[in-house]
Amino acid sequence: TIMAKHEWPINAERFIAYFDIMGFKNMIKTGNGNGNGNLTDLYNKFMTLIKTNIKGNRRTRITYYIYSDLIVVVTQDSSQDSLKQLLEAAVKITNQILNLDWGVSGSIAKGKLIFDKQNQIFLGQPVVDAYLAQEDVEFYGIVICDSAVEEVKKYISDVKSKKITKHLSGLLKEDRLHFKTGYYSQYHLRWFDYEYNEKGPKHPYYIKKANGEQIKHKMITMLHSTKGKAKRYIENTMELFNIDA
């Protein structure tokens, strides 16, 4: 678990990100990581990737917990620096899950959150908001809850006004998205916007074109090998990111 070296307040305004690995229950039943080998080995690989790529240091304002197929990331406070670190983590986690050919849906919320790191207690409205938003997502991706939208807009505006590297602002977009409750516009994290990288600023968290082509191929393969409700998630994702089957 990543923690800042100094104590975190228990009751504070924070951001929270909630991720769900889709189809995990079925993988547990079969012991097979979606056709890619032993689930235990893949899961350990995933845990190692998370620990390696989301490192803690004196300036770290995020911490994460993994419970089976659920990943929760919490920030120390509601500052723009905390949001930046959370977005970086969200891009990494999403790509690491998808690189294992697993589906993922998630959300980011903001609000007053009681967080007892010692007893691993999460209590507050943003937990509810993040959970309900993630449950409604019907594509592979991370949506921004209404409670966090204004902060995301402010982050994008501040970064642009300073005329510095756009960083993750280019991957935060408002698009029409597929939800179980309908098809409507909402901000989300465009983790697969690799075409933007060629024109925009280079940054280690952006997806390189070669990796983008690899993920594109994986999405097509997953589409042809998936049946039932899960196939709709893949189709909606491919439509969002303009991937032709």
Secondary structure, DSSP 4 states (H G I P E B T S, - for coil): ----SSPPPSEEEEEEEEEEEETHHHHHHHTBSTTSSBHHHHHHHHHHHHHHHS---TT--EEEEEETTEEEEEESSS-HHHHHHHHHHHHHHHHHHHHTT-EEEEEEEEEEEEEETTTTEEESHHHHHHHHHHHHB-SSEEEEPHHHHHHHHHHHHHHHHTTS--GGGGGEEEEEEEETTEEEEEEEE-TT-HHHHHHS---TTSPPHHHHHHHHHHHHHHHHH--THHHHHHHHHHHHTT---
